[in-house]
């Protein structure tokens, strides 16, 4: 929560545009490098994924690993999680 507030404050301050860049490099870049990849869902269905090629070597995943993750998630039964208006 604290990081979000600092990011919003720094990003919204046009008088100090370099402060946000410095904050990104100092505080967030290392955290972004800990993310191996991102998986995106659309209404509980697998939509797509991306590998973070800038991840630290210990956090990097291969294309075959991401392919296996995609295969598992795209074959999952999403119907129990679907949002319907019938219960409303």
N, C-alpha and C positions, 0 to 999 in steps of 0.2 A: 504494500500500500504506500509506504513511504517513497519507494522508487517511482511509482506512478505520479505522485504529486510533484516530485522534483522534476521529472521529465516534462510534465505539463507546464510547470512554471518556467523552466528554461526554454522550452519550445515556443512559449507564448511571449517571450521577451525580445522584441525586435531590436532593442537597444544593445543587446549583447548576443549576437548570433553565434559567436565563437564559443561561448560558454556551453551551449548545447552540444556542439561538436566535441569539446573537451570532455564533457560529461559522458557522452556516448563512448568515446575511446577509453576513458578511465574506468567507468563503472559497468557499462552494459556489454561491450564487445566480448569480454571474456565469458560472460553468461550466455551469449548467443552461441559461442563456440562449444558449449556443453550440450547443445541440442543436436541430436543425430539426424533428425528429419521431422517432417510434419505430415500428418495424415488429416485430410479434410473430409468431413461428412456433410451430406445434404439430407436432412430429414431422416437421420439414423441410417442412411445408406452411405457406403463408401463412395466418395466422389473422386479423389485423386490424392497423390502423395508426392512429396519432394524430398530429396536428400540434401542435407546441408553439407556442401563440399568444403565449407570453411570450418567445420568442426575440428576440435582437437583430435589428433590421431587416435587417442583412446576412445573417442566417442564416434568416430567415423563408422558408417555401416556400408556394406557393399550393395551393388545393384541386385545381386541374387537374394540377399537378405530382405531388401525392400520389396522385391518381387514376391517373396514368400509371404510377407506381411500383407501385401495387396491381395494375394490369392486367398488367404484366410479371411480377410475382412470383406472381400467382394462376394464370397460364398456364404457369409453369415446370414442367418434368418433374421431379417430386420422387422418382420411383421409384429412380433410382440411389443416392439418399442414404438410402433407408428402412432402418431398423434391423430386422433379422430375426434369429431364433434359429436359422435353418438352418445357419449357419456355425459355431455354437457346438458 
